[in-house]
Amino acid sequence: MVMETHDGVLTKETVKIQFIMQLTRSKTNKVIAGVCGGLEKSTGINAWLFRLVFFFGSGFWIYILMWALIKEEQ
């Protein structure tokens, strides 16, 4: 789904909204809840890098929040 403004130009805000709307938790690439696998699918960045940030960085509570708010892929 591509979001465009009334004049047909994509803005930074519409790109951010599009990214958030497409974000899902992975059913196949998961260790706990699939949050990092879903981020890998959306961004192309290896899921293990997200796992390192979430569990060895300061992102543990962000991970828990994303687990609660992001729906699982179908």
Backbone bond lengths (Angstrom), bond angles and torsions (degrees), N, CA, C in turn:
res aa  C-N    CA-C-N  psi(-1)  N-CA   C-N-CA  omega(-1)  CA-C   N-CA-C  phi
1 M - - - 1.446 - - 1.522 108.50 -
2 V 1.319 116.21 121.82 1.454 121.85 179.05 1.517 108.23 -105.38
3 M 1.313 115.71 127.10 1.460 120.29 179.57 1.519 108.99 -100.33
4 E 1.305 116.15 131.50 1.454 121.08 178.44 1.523 109.49 -127.85
5 T 1.315 115.07 156.54 1.449 119.42 175.45 1.525 108.76 -81.20
6 H 1.309 116.37 177.85 1.465 120.31 -178.00 1.521 112.42 -61.49
7 D 1.326 118.65 -25.65 1.462 120.71 179.19 1.525 112.41 -96.82
8 G 1.349 117.79 7.59 1.461 121.71 174.74 1.517 114.88 84.22
9 V 1.324 118.43 8.63 1.458 121.97 -177.34 1.526 109.25 -103.87
10 L 1.332 116.01 129.20 1.460 120.13 175.58 1.525 109.32 -75.46
11 T 1.307 116.43 135.28 1.457 120.75 176.94 1.527 108.63 -111.05
12 K 1.314 116.67 169.26 1.463 121.14 177.81 1.520 110.71 -60.12
13 E 1.321 116.49 -38.26 1.459 120.53 -178.71 1.529 111.13 -65.80
14 T 1.339 117.25 -42.39 1.465 119.07 -179.34 1.519 110.96 -69.68
15 V 1.322 118.10 -33.02 1.462 121.00 176.54 1.523 109.98 -66.46
16 K 1.345 118.10 -41.96 1.464 121.51 177.63 1.517 110.77 -63.01
17 I 1.321 117.32 -44.22 1.460 121.17 179.46 1.517 110.36 -63.23
18 Q 1.334 116.91 -42.06 1.465 120.96 178.96 1.523 110.51 -61.54
19 F 1.331 118.28 -42.65 1.457 122.10 178.59 1.523 111.34 -61.29
20 I 1.323 116.48 -45.76 1.466 121.01 -178.79 1.515 111.13 -65.35
21 M 1.329 117.62 -39.47 1.461 120.70 -178.75 1.530 111.75 -68.22
22 Q 1.328 117.96 -29.63 1.459 121.66 -178.76 1.520 112.91 -87.24
23 L 1.307 118.48 -9.94 1.455 122.57 -176.25 1.527 110.72 -72.08
24 T 1.335 116.10 123.87 1.459 122.11 176.60 1.520 108.78 -135.70
25 R 1.342 116.13 161.10 1.460 120.72 174.49 1.523 108.38 -84.35
26 S 1.319 117.09 138.92 1.458 122.70 -177.46 1.525 111.36 -77.60
27 K 1.336 116.01 139.26 1.467 120.81 173.97 1.522 111.08 -86.07
28 T 1.327 117.26 -27.75 1.467 120.82 -173.38 1.525 113.48 -100.42
29 N 1.316 118.30 -38.03 1.466 122.10 -177.37 1.522 108.49 -102.06
30 K 1.343 115.46 75.79 1.457 118.01 -178.24 1.512 111.09 -142.01
31 V 1.330 114.93 149.24 1.455 122.69 173.31 1.526 108.63 -108.01
32 I 1.331 116.52 -44.18 1.465 120.96 178.17 1.531 109.89 -116.78
33 A 1.325 116.94 -67.70 1.466 119.82 -173.77 1.522 114.32 -124.71
34 G 1.321 118.68 -4.89 1.455 121.08 178.70 1.513 115.01 88.74
35 V 1.325 117.77 6.58 1.461 120.97 -179.75 1.526 110.69 -63.00
36 C 1.310 117.58 -49.08 1.469 121.55 -177.50 1.529 111.33 -67.40
37 G 1.328 117.30 -37.17 1.466 121.01 176.03 1.518 111.29 -64.10
38 G 1.320 116.78 -38.37 1.458 120.65 176.33 1.516 112.60 -66.89
39 L 1.328 116.08 -38.90 1.465 119.85 176.26 1.525 110.75 -65.16
40 E 1.335 117.03 -38.11 1.462 120.22 177.30 1.523 110.34 -61.92
41 K 1.317 117.08 -44.62 1.460 121.29 -179.85 1.529 111.22 -62.25
42 S 1.316 117.15 -38.10 1.470 121.35 -177.64 1.521 113.39 -78.89
43 T 1.338 117.16 -34.13 1.471 119.76 -173.96 1.517 114.24 -107.50
44 G 1.330 117.89 -22.88 1.456 120.94 -175.95 1.520 113.11 85.31
45 I 1.319 117.19 1.40 1.471 122.10 178.90 1.526 107.87 -89.88
46 N 1.323 117.24 136.06 1.454 122.83 -176.70 1.524 111.63 -53.02
47 A 1.346 115.63 134.08 1.466 121.63 -177.59 1.525 112.15 -60.75
48 W 1.327 118.26 -31.14 1.464 120.11 -179.09 1.529 111.84 -66.00
49 L 1.326 117.42 -28.76 1.468 118.88 175.20 1.528 110.57 -66.84
50 F 1.325 116.44 -40.62 1.469 119.44 176.12 1.524 110.40 -64.51
51 R 1.324 116.68 -39.96 1.474 119.82 -179.99 1.524 111.36 -62.44
52 L 1.325 116.22 -40.78 1.468 119.86 177.77 1.525 111.01 -61.87
53 V 1.319 116.66 -43.53 1.461 120.66 -179.35 1.526 110.77 -66.01
54 F 1.326 116.37 -45.37 1.461 119.59 -176.62 1.522 112.97 -67.80
55 F 1.311 117.91 -39.26 1.462 118.84 -171.96 1.519 114.83 -101.92
56 F 1.326 117.28 -20.86 1.456 118.58 177.53 1.521 111.38 -113.30
57 G 1.307 116.33 -5.32 1.458 121.88 176.16 1.513 109.26 -104.04
58 S 1.287 114.93 -149.24 1.465 119.40 -177.10 1.523 112.37 -103.43
59 G 1.329 117.75 19.61 1.449 120.33 -172.90 1.507 116.83 -100.62
60 F 1.335 118.73 13.82 1.465 120.43 -176.49 1.521 112.15 -57.35
61 W 1.336 117.88 -46.50 1.464 120.97 -177.68 1.524 111.23 -71.26
62 I 1.318 116.86 -30.05 1.469 119.83 175.10 1.529 109.42 -65.68
63 Y 1.336 116.77 -40.74 1.462 120.94 177.33 1.524 110.58 -59.64
64 I 1.324 117.41 -46.76 1.464 122.03 179.77 1.530 110.02 -60.38
65 L 1.314 117.23 -43.10 1.460 121.42 178.71 1.532 111.13 -63.47
66 M 1.329 116.82 -43.81 1.463 120.55 178.96 1.528 110.50 -64.87
67 W 1.316 117.70 -38.23 1.462 122.08 177.14 1.527 110.18 -58.42
68 A 1.310 115.93 -40.94 1.459 120.48 -178.06 1.531 112.80 -75.09
69 L 1.321 117.97 -33.43 1.464 121.07 -171.64 1.524 115.85 -96.68
70 I 1.331 117.47 -27.23 1.466 120.44 -175.67 1.516 109.80 -91.47
71 K 1.319 115.97 129.68 1.456 120.07 -179.41 1.531 110.86 -76.26
72 E 1.321 116.11 154.72 1.462 121.85 178.69 1.527 109.51 -78.91
73 E 1.336 116.48 144.23 1.458 119.48 179.52 1.532 110.15 -64.23
74 Q 1.315 115.38 156.04 1.467 119.90 -177.49 1.498 112.57 -95.37
